[in-house]
Amino acid sequence: MGLTELDRAPGRSVEQSGVGASLVRARQLRVLGGRPWRDPDLDWAVDAVRDRRLLRVGAHALAVSRVDPEVRSVRVEALSRAAVGFSRDVEALVAEDPSNPDLWLWLGRTRVEEAWRIRPEARARAVQAKSYTTYTKSMQSAREPLMRAASLWPDDPVPWEAMLWYALGLGLDREEKDALWLQASGRCPTLYGAHVARVVSLSPQWGGMTDEMFGFARTAASRASREDPRAALIPLAYFEYFVQERSGVIRGASSWFSPEERREVEAAARGWFEGHRLHPRTIEAHNLFGAAFHLADARRLARQHLLRTRGRPSSLPWTYLGGDEVNQFVKACRHLNVGTA
């Protein structure tokens, strides 16, 4: 599947970088769901893992990521989602090399992802007690390998990022979530994936407070450097807010963002410059801004950000809109006269 811009708008790029309009003008892109990164080695590793062949390719992709926690965070998340359904194959690798922190991390995060896939809907828990018990046991099984990974490599923040999702899934108390956040942020204060988990943990739909969630997102974005995609925590917080607080009033694109809210997202986007060396989470950030501007009816900004995703939609934010991220991404592109084929 490809996309090309049909309704072109003159002007500078989203980041006003002076690169020119070539990055946002008509071009053919293949739309690939669930791959919001620009990392050919990771693409290859994910393909190998999904085919249940050459799992050692995945292990190697993690091993070489130790020098960069942002790359490591993206890779373990992607490889764990690719391994959902056959975590025992990862267990077999761990058994062969039990002192390898990469493999313990991969196993733990895969179990987290497997548990999330079987999590019952909240409204069904009363009549699906057995399913919820199965889910809980599955999520609890992630703790030991993640803690083993953390003990084998104490400086690694990524097991603690995974533990934030573990804590969210099990509904651990606030003190435990705060302690895990301190472990992750203490090792890498700018880790994007950990910040996303923290925003979600503080959101009203997960028992948090709206003001605290927005306060965290705004503080983190204000402390980010120009090339740090944590600016996208602002639209992320709005999506979390909308899901809980405005789910009954959302109708069309213009009903999502008030003028004041749109201005805040615009200011966050202006403060972010993707740079010449893309951050591993740049594609995800463009997805968040693109979806937000689409729903704020800021068509030109939405088109620019969606084209900069390189046709790679991420699960967040598109799953907030319901259904599959590819379908929602393509629907938005068509609404914005960004042709898909």
N, C-alpha and C positions, 0 to 999 in steps of 0.2 A: 504494500500500500504506500502511496506517495502523497505529498501535498505540495501545493504551489500557491503563491499569493496571487489572487485575481484582482483585488481592489487595492491597488497600491496607493500609498499616501506619501507625499514628499516630506522631506525633513530629515532630521538627524536621528541617529540610532537611540534606543532606549537609554543607553548609558552615556550618550553624547560623547562618544570616544573619538569621533573624527575618522572612524574606519571607513565611513561611507555607507551608502544605502545597499551595497552589494549583498550584505549579509541578510537583509530583510526583503530583497526583491525576489522576483519569481525564481524558484528553484525547485527541483524535484527531490523529495525526501521520502524515504521509506519509513512508515510509521511502525514502530516496534514497541509493543506494550511491555511494561515491567522491566525496562532497561534504561532508566534515566541516568545514564552516564556516558562519557566518551572515553572508553577504556577497552581497546580491542582485545587485550589479553583477558580481561574479565568476560567479554563476550564469548571468547573461545572456551574459557573455563566453565561458564554457565552451560554452554551447549554440551560439553563433555559430561558434566554432572547430571544434567537432565536426561541424558541418554543412558545413565548408569554405567558409563564407561569412563575409563581414565579419571577416576576420582582423584588420583594423585595430581592431576593438572590443577584441580581446585586447591589441594593442599599446597602446591607450589605457589599458586597465586597469593595465598595467605602468607606464606613464608617470606616472600620478597616484599610484602607490604609492611613489614615491621618498622621500616624507616619513616613511615608517614601514617600517623593514626587516622587521618581523614580517608586516605585510600583504604586502609585496613577496615575501617568502619563500613564503607560502601561495599567492599568485597565480601566481608563475612555476612552482611545482610543479604546480598544477592545470592551468594553460594548456598546459604542456609535455606532460602526460599526455593532454590533449585533442587535442594535435597529433600524437601518435604515428602514424606511417605516412605523414605528409605534411610532413616537415620541410623539403622543398624549397619548399613554399609560404612557410614562414618565411624561408628563404634568399632568396626573391624580394623580400620586404620589406626584408631587410638590404641587398640590392643597390641598392635605391632610396634608402636612407638609411644609408650605411656608418659614419656617425659617431654613431649612436644606440646607447648602451650597453644599452638595454632589449631591442632586437632581437637583439643578439649574445648576451645572457644567455638569452633565450628559445630561440634556436637551439641554444646549447650544452646547455642543460638538456633540450631535446627530444631531442637525440641521445643523451644519457645514458639517458633513459627508453626510447627505441627500442632501445638496446643491451640494457638489462635485460630487455626483453620477449623477446629471442631468446637469452638466455643459456642454454646447455645445462646439464642437470643434471650434477652432479659425477660421478655414477656412469657417465654416458654419454660423458664426454669422450674416453676411450680409443678409442671406436669412432666418435666424431663429431668427429674432428680438424678437418675442413673447417668444420663448423658453429661450432666454437669459434674458429677463425681469423676467420670472418665476424663473430662477436660481438666479438672483440678489436679488429678494425679499426673496427667501428661505434663502440665506446666511445672509442677513441683519437681519432676525428674530433671529439669534443666538446671536446677540450682547447683548440684554437685559438680557437674563438668565446668560450669562457669566459674565457680569458686576455685576449682583446680587450676583452670587457666590463669586466674588472677594470682594464685600462689606461685605458679611456675614462672610467671613474668610479672613481678609486682609493679612495674612502671606502665603497664599497658592499661589505657583507659577503656578499651573497647569491651572487655568482659563486664565492666560496670555499666556501660551503656546498655548492653543486653539485659542486665539485671533490672534496669529501670522498666523495661517492657515486661519482664517477669513480675515485678512488683505491681505494675498496673493490672496485669491479667489476673492476679490473685487477690487484688483489692487489699494489699497490705496497708497498714496504717501510715499516717503522714510522717511520723518520726522515721520509720524505715525507709520511706521514699526519699526523705530529705538526706538521710545518711548515705544512701546510694548515690544521690546526685553529688554530694560532696566528694565521694570517692572518684567519680568520673571527672568532674570539673577540676578537681585538684591535680589530676594527672595531665589533663589537656583542657585548659579553660575555654578554648574556642571550638571544641568538637561539635560540629553541626548536628550530627545524629543524636547526641546526648541532649542538646538543646531542644530538638524536636520532641524527644521523649518527655522532657521536663514540661514543655508547654502543654502537651496533651495531658500529662499527669495533673497539672494545675487547672485544667479546664472544668467548667461546670458540669459537663456531661460525665465526668469521672469523679465527681464529688468535690471539685475544687471551687475556688472563688473567681468570678469574672475579673474583678479588679486586680487580684494578685496575678492572674495569668497574663493580663495585658501589661501589668507593671513589669513582670519578668521579661516579656518579649520586647518591650520598649527599651528597657535598660540594656539588654543584650545587644539589640540592634544599635543603640547609641554608642556602645563601646567597640563595635566592630570596625575594622579598617575598611577602606573603600572597596577592597577586593574580597571582602568576607561576605559570603551569601547569607549570613544571619539576619540581614535586612528582611529576608523573606519570612522571618518569624512573625512579622506584623500581619501579613495576609493569612498565615497559618492560624494565628490567634483568632482572627475574625471568622474563619471557617469553623473553628471549634465552637465559637460563641453562637454562630448562626444555627448550627446543628441542634444545639440545646435550647436556645432562647427564641429562635424565630422559625422553627420548623413548621409551625402552623400557618405562617403568613407568607411564606415564600411562594411566589407565583412566577413572575417573569424576571428577566435579567435585572431590570431597574429596581426591583423590590428588595434586593439584597443589601446594597450599600447606600447609606445616606450620603449627601454631599460632603459632610464633614469626614465621614469614614473614608470615602473615596480619596479625599485630599491627603489623609494620613498615609494611605497606601501609595499614592503618587510620590509623596515626600520620601518614603522609604525606598522606592525604586530609584529616585533621582540620586539618593545617597549611595547607591551600589554601582560599582564599575567592575564588570566581570574580568577585565584585564586580558593580557595576551596569553597567560598561562592559566587555563581554566581550573578553578577549584573543582575537586571531585563531586561537589554537590551543586554545581552551577546549573545543570539541567533541571534538577528538582526545583531550584529557586525560580527559574523561568516558568516552570509549570505553575507554581503558586501565584506568581504575579500575573501570568497570562490568564489563568482562570479567574482571579479576582477582578482584573480589568474587564474581562468578558462579562462578568455578572454585575459590574458597575456601569456597564454600557459605555466604557471608554474604548471604543473600537480600535483606534489606531495603536494605542499602547498595547492592547490585547494581542493584536496581530503581530506586533514586533516581538513580544515575548514568546508567543507560541511558535513563531518561526525559529527563534533561537533555541527552542528545545531540540532542534534537529530531528523532529518527528518522533521523539521518545517521551511519551507521557508517563508520569509517575502515578503511583496509587494515590498518594496525597498530592493534590486535593481532589482529584476527579472522583474518587469513590465517595466523597462527601455528597456528591450529587446523585448517587445511586447507581448501582450496576457496575459494569466493567469500565476500567479507565480508558481503554481504547475507544469504546463507543462514545463516552462522554467527551473525549478529546476531539474526535472527528465531528461530533455534533456541534461543538463550539466552533471549530474551524469553518464548518459550512455556514453557520450563522454569521460569521465574520467575513464571508466571501474568501476564505482560504480554502482553495479547492483540494479535495482528497480523491485519490483514485486507487 
